Amino acid sequence: MAIEVHALGPGIAAEVRGLRLWEPLDPADVELLRRLFGEHGVLVFRRQSLSEHEYADFCALFGSLEHTVRTDWASRVRPEIGLITNLKGSNGNPLGGLGDGEVEWHSDQTYMANPATGAALYAVELPPEGGRTYWANLVAAYEALPERLKQAIDGKNAVFRYQKRLNKYKGADQKLSEEGRKRTPDVVHPLVHVHPLSGKKALYLDPTTSIGVVGMPEAEGNALLDKLASHAIQAQFVYTHNWQVGDVLLWSNGCLMHRREPFPSSDRRLMKRATLHLPADLHIIPKTFMPAEMAAQ
Ligand SMILES: O=C(O)CCC(=O)C(=O)O
């Protein structure tokens, strides 16, 4: 069956039909998918039935798989896969992370010096209601900014801190291993990047980790970041995904933020997550500075 591509969201997100991801893919189809992923930022494949190895191997076609700092969320079958779930083991301990609550608007790995900007979720068990995930298009959001705000952020960099996100988490998710702490010092990234395919500019935002703008008083910097985030999550920039069991969804964090709505704690939800280092010729890979470098300038 030939590949069909159906646009889903406002300038982002496309559904790809006609592929069985558990079968080896034709190299020409892989090239097409890599390009589509770069162009759309969100790619959806429905009605898939994958072992963890098949899922991980498919994701690895787009970039190298990362063992994230959340080793406590890692699957025992394939540790590069993280479990995003409210399920608990027979000992009562969480099997993965992020529980059943809202996951606020964020972008993954903004707190890392070398962020792995690709991510995938595979829906294995879903609640009857709730738990939808939303993606905001930060290219369209940048384009729609008033000229004076574009000028205000030109050349500006923000500081990102993982501890800010940890403070928002509940229970065991708040804890991070010593190794995880060493891998997550404060980092600085520009607020605007250029997409390598379209040449268009995109905002780079994460209200769950950003703690200020370099060279601006704290309150002023945070007010600017809040204004940018409120602008970016307006409905016209957002794609909402209504999950079905068997969905595989890939997204590129360099040009998107995402959030998940809560779902009832009495329901079960299990998503398998992969995290990927994406290639810079197809995706925005944020530049990084350490705060000390910025201070020395
Ligand atoms: O559970 C979801 O749908 C999204 C989870 C999430 O925000 C993430 O994996 O970064």
Ligand as a Chemical Component Dictionary entry (heavy atoms), coordinates in Angstrom:
data_LIG
# 
_chem_comp.id                   LIG 
_chem_comp.type                 NON-POLYMER 
_chem_comp.pdbx_formal_charge   0 
_chem_comp.three_letter_code    LIG 
# 
loop_
_chem_comp_atom.comp_id 
_chem_comp_atom.atom_id 
_chem_comp_atom.alt_atom_id 
_chem_comp_atom.type_symbol 
_chem_comp_atom.charge 
_chem_comp_atom.model_Cartn_x 
_chem_comp_atom.model_Cartn_y 
_chem_comp_atom.model_Cartn_z 
_chem_comp_atom.pdbx_ordinal 
LIG O1 O1 O 0 1.304 11.699 28.628 1  
LIG C1 C1 C 0 1.323 12.432 27.638 2  
LIG O2 O2 O 0 0.456 12.413 26.774 3  
LIG C2 C2 C 0 2.435 13.434 27.456 4  
LIG C3 C3 C 0 3.549 13.225 28.430 5  
LIG C4 C4 C 0 4.599 14.275 28.288 6  
LIG O3 O3 O 0 4.342 15.439 28.444 7  
LIG C5 C5 C 0 5.938 13.883 27.930 8  
LIG O4 O4 O 0 6.219 12.678 27.757 9  
LIG O5 O5 O 0 6.798 14.796 27.779 10 
# 
loop_
_chem_comp_bond.comp_id 
_chem_comp_bond.atom_id_1 
_chem_comp_bond.atom_id_2 
_chem_comp_bond.value_order 
_chem_comp_bond.pdbx_ordinal 
LIG O1 C1 DOUB 1 
LIG C1 O2 SING 2 
LIG C1 C2 SING 3 
LIG C2 C3 SING 4 
LIG C3 C4 SING 5 
LIG C4 O3 DOUB 6 
LIG C4 C5 SING 7 
LIG C5 O4 DOUB 8 
LIG C5 O5 SING 9 
# 
